[in-house]
Amino acid sequence: MDCMIERRGCMMIVVLVILAVLVLIALIFVIRALAVKDTAEKPEEYEKPEIDLDAALKKVQGAIRIPTVSMRDETIPDTPFLELQAYLEQTFPLFHEKAQKRVVDKYSLMYKIEGSDASLKPAMFMGHQDVVPPQEEGWNHPPFSAAVEDGCIWGRGSFDMKSQLVSIFEATEMHLRQGKLPQRTMYFCFGHDEEIAGNGAKAMCKVLASEGIEFEFIFDEGMNPVNASLVGIEGPLALVGVCEKGWVNAKISAKGTAGHAAMPPKETTAVSLCKAVVKLNKHQMKARFTPAVNMLIRSVCPKASFKFKLLMANADILRPLVKPILLRLSPAVASMLRTTMAFTVLHASDAANVMPDESYAIVNCRVNLGEKVEDVKAHMQKVLGDKYEIELDPVGQHEPTSMSDLDSFGWRMMQKTVAEVFPGGVTAPFPFVAGTDSKYYDSLTKCTFKFSPHITDAKYRAGMHNVNEYFKVSDVESDIQFYYRFMQNSCF
């Protein structure tokens, strides 16, 4: 009896100790959350310039109506690109009067407006002229009609990115119409083939590198402000890409013997390939919290509601528990944490009654920060062994970019402008998972920002490259206001 009482007493002590430890851990978590302070500066009040939205809308419509489809082959005419160049000169005469214009690689446009202070590093604003080919069917309005209906402009390139392109010209010309010239020299680079290869951007980068130009910052297209009320943020969350994942296409081949489909072996090359696809899809590359993801969490944390602040402030401790949840939350979130492998092409036989001697898959891989293109091949080889042949496409592959300097003038101006233009807005860095022309300019600056300054949601963004692509009329003004104020803060 005494032994039993003693054991119960020991068990009670153990339970109390465990409870005390849990309470202590919870207390530490709460203290760490309470210690998070919002250090963001209060935005300045400034007088927004008046924008003639009807006139700006017509300029955007005119640009959309010019079908600058990416020239994937020689059958696509180059006339639209020459027409767009002439249209921009006619539509923005003051910009073209003040800017030095160079045409690079036949169609890419590079402009320079000289600043008054030679001690300041120049700034660059980027975009692209080309659009993806429109699907043939399903459009409610012809793809290059730029029809306005239900408060939206409809047409290919309306979202990506004719509206943004015109807004950059319009915002700059607004400053020039006021008789102002920039203190900081401003460059503008608009490639003609961003959607396919970025050769125009590469060529412009080569020219700038040969001239020894180093930029204070580069501002390119990217992610948009989003609604973050779920985590307790009242204003929009401006997700600004401060780095870009790499990418490469990998070809995985299963080889065997061709033959008649009436006498198949136990495993054809098509079956073998399917096994490889399933195996790789199951064994993805390791997910990790990169510096960009950590900075995203730190930036959102001060503005979040307490329950989310409690989670974010202790993300470093809770990482093993949080990571699986984030990977299952959505494809967009998962893509920020790991190298992604998307199986986009599967090819076997060209005839239904012929067994192929080779079946292959093309895997589009977006390489995570801190990893390299060759790491993707090494992972695939490790998972699949020597049974399969793996080739990396040398054309177009690109390593991840470096992370932008967040202790910089450019980043402070980005935060300042977001807070001023979007009341209650929070600026957060994040790893951009798609591709932009600005990745080629990584060696010319320590600060590249990938951002499109109009509030979106998943449905809105889904129209990009899709049938019935559209852009909200009100967002034309939003883009112009943002570029105008950002230029005012950083260049004029």
N, C-alpha and C positions, 0 to 999 in steps of 0.2 A: 504493500500500500504506500509506504513512504517513497519507494522508488518511482511509483506511478505519479505521485504528487510532484516529485522532484522533476520528472520528465515533463509533466505539464507546465511546471514553472519555467523550465528551460525553453519549451516551445513558445510560451507566452513572451518571454524575453526576446526570442528571435523575431517573433511577429512584431513586437514593439520596435525593435531595432530597424526592421525592414520598413515599417510605417514611418519611422523618424527619418530614414534615408530618403524615402519617397517625398515626404513633406519638405525636406531640405532641398531636394532637386527641384521640386515645384517652385519653392521660394526663390531659388537661384534663377529659374526661368523667368519668373515674374520680375525680379530685380533687373535682369538683363533687358527685358522688354521695356520697363519703365525708364531705363537709362538711355534709351534711344531718343534723341532730340532732333527736332526739325531745324536744321541750320540754314534752310533756303532763305535767301533774301526776299523781302517783300517786293513785288513788282512795281515798277514806276507807272504812274498814270500818264498816258500820252494821248494826244489828240489823233485819232485815226483819220487818215486822209479820206476824202470822199472819192468813191470809185464809181465811174459810170458803168454799171453792170451790163446794161444793154449793149454798149459799145464793146466792152470786153468779151461778152458772149459771142458777138458777131465775129470777133477776131479768132476766137477758139473754133467756132463753126467753120470758118474759112480754112483753118489749118487741118481740121478733121476731114474736110471734103477732098483734100489732096491725098490720093492713095499711095502713100510711101511705104509699100509693102517691102519687107526685107528681101533683098535680091539673092535668093538662094541659088539661082542658076541664071544662065544667060538669056533665058526666055522671058524673064521679068524685066520690063523696061525701066530705064533710069530716069525717064522724063519727069516723073512725079517729084523726084528729089531736086531737080533743077527748078521745077515749078515752085516747090516749097521755099527754096532759097530766094527766088524772086518775090514771092508773097511776103516773106519776112522783111525784106528790104522795103517793100511798098507800104507795109502795115506799120513798121516801126522806123520811120525815117530819121528821127533824132538819134536813136540808138546807133544806127548805121553811120550817121554823120560823125558821131563822137568816137566810135570804136574802130580800131584797126582790124580788118577782116582777113583771115587766111582760109583757104579751102585746102584741106589735107586729104590725101587718099581719094581724090576726085569729088567726094560728096560731104565729108565731115567738115563741120564749121568750127573755126576757132576765132574768138574775138578777144581783143584786149582794149580796156579803157584805162589809160595812164592815170595813176594817182598823183597827188601833189606832194606826198611825203615818201621819198625814196627809201627812208629807213625802215618802213613797214613792209613786212613780207606780203606778197600778193595773196588774194583770195581767188578761189575758183568755184563757179557754179556750173553744174553739169546737167545733162539730160540726153535724150536721143530722139532722132527724127523718125526712125522706122517703126513700123507696126507689124504684128504677125498677120498672116493671111486670114481673111474672114472665112468662116465656114459658109458653104454654099446655100444651106437651107436653114429655116427657122427664125429668120430675122423679122421682127415686127415692122422695122423700117430698114430701107436699104443700108448696108453697112457703112457707106461713105456719104450718107445724106445729111448727117449731123442734125437730124430732126429734133425739135424741142417739144417735149410733151410730158405732162405730169411732173413738171419741175426738174426735168432731167434732159441732158443732151445725149442722144443715142447714136452710137456708131463705133466702128473699129478705131481704136486709139484714143477714144474719149477719156478713158481712165488711165491708160498706159500708152503715151503720156503727153498727148498733145495739149491738154489743158494746163498741165504743169509747165510745159515748155513755153507756151504763150505767156503764162503768168510771170515767168522769169524776165522775159522781154518787157512786159507791161510794167512790172514793179521798177525795173531799172529806168525805163523811159519816164516814169512818173517823177523820179528824182531829177532826171536831166531837164524835164520841163520846168522844174522849179529853179533852174539856173544853177544847180549844184553839180560839181564834179567830185569824185571820190578822193578822200585822202589816201586810201589804200588802193593800189592797182588791182583791177578786177579782170579776171579771165573768165571766158565762157566757152565751154567745149561741148559740142553736140554731135555725137557720133551718128553714123548712118546705118550701122548694122549691129546694134547692141543685142537684138533678139536672136542673132545667129552665131556671130563669131567675135564681134568687138574689134575687128581689124582697124576700123577707123580710130577707135580710142587708142589702140596700141600705137598707131602711126603718130597721133597727136602727142602721146606721151613721149615717144622717141624724140620728137622735135623739141619739146619742152626740156627734156633731160639734156639734150645736146646744148641747150642755151643756159644750162645751169640754174634753172628756176626751181626754187623751193617755196612751197605754199604754206601760209599760216594755217589754212584749213581748206578742205574740199567738201562741197555740199552737193550730194547727188540724190537721186530718187531712192526711196526705201519704204519702210513700214510707215503706218499712219497712226495718229492718235486714236485710242480706243476707249470705250466705256469701261471704267474699272470700279464701278459701284459695288461689285461683288466683294471686293476686298476693303471697301469702306472709303475709297477715294471719291471725293465729290466731283472734281473736274476730270477732264480727259487725261489719260495716261499716254504721254507722247513717247512711243518706243523708237529710239534713235539708234540705228545700226552703227556700231563703233568698230566693227570688224566684220569679215565676211568668210563664210565657210568655203573651203576649196571644193573642187569637183573633178570627177573623172568618170568616163564610161568604161566599164570592164566587160569583156566578152568571155563568157564561160562556155567551153565546148566539150561535148561528149562525143567521142569518136568510136566507130565500129565498122561493120561491114554492111554495104548496101545489099538489097535483095528484094525479092517479090513479097508483097504483103500477105500472100496466101500461105507462106511458110515462115512465120516469124520466129525468132529465137525467144528465149525466156525473157530477155530484157533488150529492147531496142535502144538506140541512142536517145530516142525521145523519152522513153521511160527513165533512163539513166539521168538525163538532164532534169526531168521533173523532180527526181530524188534530190539532186543538188540544189535546186531552187528551194524546196521545202526545208532542207537542212540549213541553208544559209539564212533563210527567212526566220528560222527558229533561233539560230545562234548569231545574233546581231553583235556588232562591236560594242565594247563596254561604254556605258553611260557615265559621264562625269560632270561635275560642276566646274566649268571653266571660269577664269577671272571675269569674263563678261557676264556670265550668269550670276556670279557672286555679287558683282556690282549692280546688276538689275535688282536683286533681292534687297541690297542695302539702300538703294534709291527709293524703292517703293515702301519699305518698312516704316519710315517716320510718318507717312501720310495714311497708313492703313489703320483699320479699326483694331481694337486691342486684341481680339482673338487671333487675327492674322498677324499682328505685330508680334504676339507671343510666339507664333510659329516661325516667322521670318528672323526674328532676333536670335533664335536658337537653331537656325537652320544648319549651322556647322556641326552642332551636337546631334541633331535629329536626322542628319543626312541619310543614314542607312534606312530609316523609316520613310523619309519624305521622297527619296528618289523613285522607288517603285510606284508610288502614288502619282507622281508627276509624269512618269512614262505612260501611264494609263489614262491620264487626264484628257489629252487631245494630241493628235498628230503634230500640231503646231508647237506645243510645249515639248513633246518628246524630241522633235528635230533640233531643239536648242541644246539638248543634253548629249547627243551621240552622233556619230557618223551614220547617215541614213543610207540604205540600199534599196532602191526602187527598181523592181524588175519590170522593164517597160517593153522589151521586145523578146518574143519567143519564136524561134524558127526551126522547123524540122524539114519534112519533105515538101516538095512542090506538087506532088501528086498523091492522091488518096490511096493508090495501090502500090506505092513504092516506099520501101523502108530506106530512110536516109543513112548515109555513112557518117554524117555529122549533124548533130542538133546543137543549137547554141542559144544562149540568152544574153541580152544586153542589160547590164545593170547600171543605172544612173546613180552614182554615189556622191553625196555631199559630205566633204571631209571636215570633221570637227576641229576646232581650235586645239592646238597642241599635238595634232597628229599630221601625218604626211600622206601623200598619194600612195607611196610605196607601202605604207602600213596597211592600206586597204587590201592590196594584193596579198600581203603576208598573212592577213587574217583569213582571207578566203582560202588560201592554200592550206593553212592550218586546219580549217574546218573540213575541207573537202579531201585533203590528201593529194596524192600524185595522180589520181585516176582521171582528173579533168585538166584541160589546158586553160590557163587564164592569161588573157592579154589585156593590157591597159592601152586605151586609145591615146596615142601621143598628141593628137590634134585637139586643141582646146582645153586640155587638162590644166588645172591651176591649183597651186597650194593655198591654204588658208592665209588670209592677210594678217598683218600684225594688228594689235589692239590700239585704238586711238588714245592719245594722251588726254585724260579727263581732268588734269590739273593744268588747263590751258585756257588761253583767251577765247578761242573758238567755242569750247564747251561751255564756258560761262555765258557767252552771248547766246548760245542755243537755249540754255536754261532760262535766261532772262526773257528771251523772245517768246518762248512757250508760255511762260507765266503771264506775260503782258497780253498776248493775242488770244489765249485760251484761258479765261478766268478760272482759277483753281487748278490749272493744269500742272501736272508733274512730269518732269523729264527723266527718263530712265534709259540707260544704255542697254543694248542687248545684241547678241550675235545675229547678224542678218543671214538667213538661211538660203536665200535665193541668190541670183547672180546680177551684178551691175557692171557697167563700164569702169567705175571708179576703182575696182580692184587692181587694174593695171597701173594706177598712179601711186601705188603704195610706197614706192621709194621716193616720191617727191614731196611727201608731207608726213607729219606725225599725227595729223588729225583729219580723218575722213568721216563725214556724217552722212548716213543714208536715211533720208527722211522725206516723206510726202505730207505736207501740212494741211490735210483735210481729214476730219473725223470719219471713221468707217466702222463697219461691222463685218462679220463673216459673209453675209449675203451680198453686201456691196462689193467686197473684194472678189467674190466668186465670179463677178461679171467680167473681170479682166481676162483677156484672151478667149472669151467665151462668146457664144451667140448672145445678141442683145446686150453687148457691153454698153455701159452708160456712166455718166458723170453728173452729179447734182449741180444744178445751176448755181445754187448758193455757195458751193465749194469753189467756184471760180473766184468769187470775192475772197473767200477764206485763204486761198493760195496766194493771191496778190497781196493781201494784207500782211501775211506772214513774211513773204519775201521782202516786201517793202520795209517792214520793221527790222528784220534781221540785217538787211543791207544798211539800214540807218544806224543800227547798233554797232556794226562791225566794220563798215567801209566808209560811210559818209561822215 
